[in-house]
Amino acid sequence: MAITHFVPEVWAATILSILDKNLVFAGSPCVNRNYEGEISAFGDTVHIATVADVSIVDYAKDTDLSVQTLTDDELQLLIDQAKAFAFEIDDIDMRQVRNGGGLMAEAARRAAFGLRDKADQHVRDRMLTGATNTLGLIDASSTSTNVYDQLLVPAAVKLDEANVPTEGRFIVVPPSVYGKLMLDARFIKANESGTGALHNGVVGDAAGFRILKANNATKASATVAGTYATKVFTATSGNPFGQDLVGQTISTKKVTAVNAAGTTVTFSASVSLTSSIVLPTRQAVVAGSSIATSYAEQISKVEAFRPEKRFADALKGLHLYGSKVVRPEALVAAAVKTS
């Protein structure tokens, strides 16, 4: 395959199309792209202007109104994520494969799926960190109806109390939590007539939510070591603690609380930890509305090239993106124990 057969703009459009069709946390209906604008480089900033609430006053006949001077503020959506890929296919391999062009297309598709996973994990973590509404740990290991009773309904109530619009609400659950819902007759009945054309992980509707399923809703286990002489200690970046720790005993002291973001743990008494803590895998759930989180992305560059010292066709690309929780009250975070 000659290098002239590669059109970077076409590959960029193809990869971005695959991304759009498969994003869950970073896709519709979980985020908005109101401020995407022009992104050309890592470190770009999207400026989001906000205006203070307008005061509502009593009106008295023949009395001048007091005119309010509105104040504004600015949130910044920083394009702080830059992910890249680069691969090559040797001319001999291309020649020996029955459909060499299909091989390159499959490689590009896999690159797009890899970018999708990174973007989804990024937005998931921003949502979990930014949510101001939390439900703590929900134990559905032996009672599957707890997912409906202690997760879906309370999450809807939290959003109602925060005056979040009922239209377009979503909840993202991992497969194990979806499996619990499949055992609940209320969920089956609500979706027995079908949900139409489902896409981007959508698996049904219940309690006013569009329900999406995603493997990225599961936070991986990790290990953190260190000595902590206070009741509260902080996880290392990228290895947040799970709500699953609540109630467990570590170094003879019971864990009494874990914040929603999983960044701090509170013990029943001061504790000094000299050995590693194994952080459990837990099922992270996020519910809310697209008004809560803004996401912006751009396939900045896709280049086809011939490596100087190889007989091969190669493709490399750069994905720029960032997200910002602009309405934290429109998100609910929880952890679910399923086994």
N, C-alpha and C positions, 0 to 999 in steps of 0.2 A: 504494500500500500504506500503510495507516494505521499510525501508530506503535503502536497498540494490538495490532497483529498480532505485535509483537516481545515475546518473553518472555526476558529476559536469562538466566534460569536454564537455559532450554532451549538457547539458543545456547552457553552455557558448557559444558553437558554434551556438546553436539555437537562443539565444538572440542576438548575434552579427549578425547573418544572417538576423534577422528581422530588426535590426538597419540599416544595409546596404541597405536593400530593401526600406526603408521608409525615410531615411534622404533626406532633400532637400538642405538647405544651407550648411550642412556638408557633402553632397554627391556629386556624379558626376552629371553634369559637373561643379559644382560651386567651388570645391576645388581640390587641388592635395594632394597626400599622399607620395610625394617624399622623405620625411624625417621621415617617421613613425618609422622605426628602432625598437629597443628594448625599451619597456617601462615596467618598473617593479614596480615603486613606484611613489606616488604623490610627485611633486617637481622635477622630472627628467627633464633634459634639453636636447633638440635636437639642436645640433649646426649646423647652416647653413652657409657655407662659401660663400662669394661673392667676385668676382674679378672685379677690375676697368676696364672701357672700354679700348679697344686697340686702339691706335692712328693710323689713316690712313694718310700717308704723300705722298707728291709728290716724284717720283723717278727720279733721274738724272743719266744718263749714266756715268760710271766710277767714281761714287761717293759712298763712304761708307755709309751704312745706320746707322742711330743712333738707337741703340737697347734700347727699352723701358723696364724699370724695372717695372713690374706689382706689384701693391699693392693689398692687400686683406683686407677684413673686415669680420665680423662675426655677423650674426643675431642669436638670440636665441629664439627657440620655447619652451616655458615653459609649462610643463604639470601641469597646475595649477587648473584643474577642477577635482573634485572627487565627484561622485554621487553614492548613494547606495540605495538598496532596501532590504527589509526583510519582508516576509509574511509566514503565517502558515495556514494550513487547518486541522481542527479538525478531528480525526479519525471517529467520528460519522457522520459528514457532508460528509466525503469521502465515507463512507459506504452507506449513504442514497441517494447520487447522483447516477444517472444511470451509468454515466461514470466518475468515480473518477479520473482516469488518465487524462481525458480530462479537468477536472476542474483545475488540476495543470498546464496543458499545457496552458490553457486560462489565468491563473494568470501570468505565465511566459511571455506570449505574451503582456499582459497589462503592465507588468514591462518594457518590451523592448520599448513599445510605450512611456512610461513615460520618459525613458532615452533619446529616440530620441528627444522629445520635448525640453528637457533641452540642449542637444547638439546643436540642430538647433538654439535655441535662443542665445546661447553663440556665435556661429559663425556669426549669423546675426548681433549682437551688435559689434563684432570685425570688420566686414566689414563696417558697417555704420560709426564707429569711424575712421577706417583707410583710407577710400576712400578720395582721393585728388580731385576728380572731383565731383561737385555737380550741381544739376539743380534747387534747391530750391523747392518751392511749386508749383505744377501744379494743376490747377483747372479744373477738368473734371466733375463737378457736373451737369452742364447743357449741356455741349458739349462733347459727348463721344469721338469724333475724336481727342480731345486734347491729349488723351493717346498715340495715334500713332504719332501725329504731334509734341507734346511738350515733350514727354518722349522717345519713341523708337528711333525716328530719331536723336534728339539731343544727346542721350546717345551713339548712334553709332558713331556720329561725334566726340564726346569727346574721345572715344577709338581710333578712326582713328588718331586723332591728337597726341595721346600718343604712336603711333606706336604699338598698341596692335594687335596681330594676329587676323584675321577675323575668323579663324577656332575655333570652340568650344566656341563661345560667348554665354552667358546666361543672362537672366533677370528673377528675381523672383518677382511675384506680388501677392497681396492678392486677394481673390475671388471677391471683389467688383470692383477692377481694371480689372480683367479678364472679368467680366460682361460687362464693358464698351467696351472692345475689341470685345466682341461677337456682339456688335451693329455696328461695323465698317466693311464695305463691303470689305476693303482691307485685313483685317485679315481673314475674312471668305474665300475669294477667294484664299489666299495663302495656306489655309489648307483644301480646299474642297475635295482634293483627298486623304485626310488622312495623318497621320504622322507616320504610321507604328506602331511598338510595343512601346507604351508610358509607361513610368514607372517613379517612384520617383517624381510625381507631374508634369511631362511634359504635356503640353496641346496644344502645337503647335509651329509654327515658324513664325517670321515676322521681317522685317528690319535687317536681318542677325543674329537675336538672336534665341536661343532655349528658349521658354517661359515656365516657371515653375510656378505653383500655390501653395501657401502655406498659411495656416492660421497664421503661425508664422511671416508673413510679416506685420501683424498688431501689432503696439505697443500699449499696454494698457494705459488707462488713469491713472493718479495719482495725488496726491496733495502735494505741497511743500509750507511750511510756512517759514517766516523769514523777516527780515528787510534789505532792500538793498538801500544804499544811493548813489550808483554809477550807471552809465548807463549800465554796464554789470554785470550780476550776474550769478552764477553757480548753476546748478541743483544738487540735492543730488544724490549719487551713486545709479544707478538702476532705477531712475525716470527721464529720459531725457525729455527735452521739445520737442515739435513738431514744424515742419515748419508751422503748422496750426496757430500758434500764430502770425505770421507775419501779420501786418496790424490791429491787434486787439488793443483795448485800455484797459490798466490796470492802475488803479489809476490815471486816466486822462492823462496818457502818452501812446503814440502809440508805439507798438513793431515794430522796423524797420528791424531787422534781427535775425535769429537763425542759428547758425552754423550747418554743416551737421550732426555732431554727436548728436546734440540736447542738448549739455551741457552748452551752454551760450546763453543768450538773450540780445540784445541791444535795448535800448529805445531811443526815440527821444530826451529825456532830462532826467536829473537825477531824480530818483524816490525812495521814501521810502515806502516799502511794509510791512505793519504790519499784514495783514490777509493772509490766505492761497490762493495760486493760484491753480486753478483746471486745470491740464494739459489735453488737449483733446486727445482722441484716434485718431491716424492718420495712414494712410496707407504708410508704409515704403517700398520703392522699391530699390533693389540693382541690378545693371547690371555689367557685366565684363567678365573676363576670369579666368579659373582655375589657371593660372600662378600667379594670385594675392595673393591667400591665401593657406597656407599649414595647413593641419589638421592631427593630429595623435591621435589614440585612442587604447585602450586595455581593454577588459574585464579581469581585473586583477584577480578577484577571484569570483567563484560561488561555494557556499557550501550548501549541503543538510545536515540537522541535525534534531534531535528529541529534542525539548525543554525539559529541565530537569523536569519542573513541569507541563507539558501538555502531553496529549495523542494526538499528532499531528505530521504531517510531515511539515517541514519548509524549506524554501529556501532563501538564502541571496546572494547578489552580489555586486560587486564594479566596477564601470565604471570610468576609468581614461582617460582623454583626454586634449587636448590643441590645440590652433590654433594661427597662426601668419600671419598678412598681410605683405607679403614680397615684393610685387610690388603694392604699393598703387595707382600708376597711371593707373593701369589696372582695377580699380573699379569706378563706378559711383553711387552716392546716390541721392535719390530724395524722396519727400513726395507728395502724390496725394490726393487731396480732391475729394471725389466721391459723397457726399451728403451734 
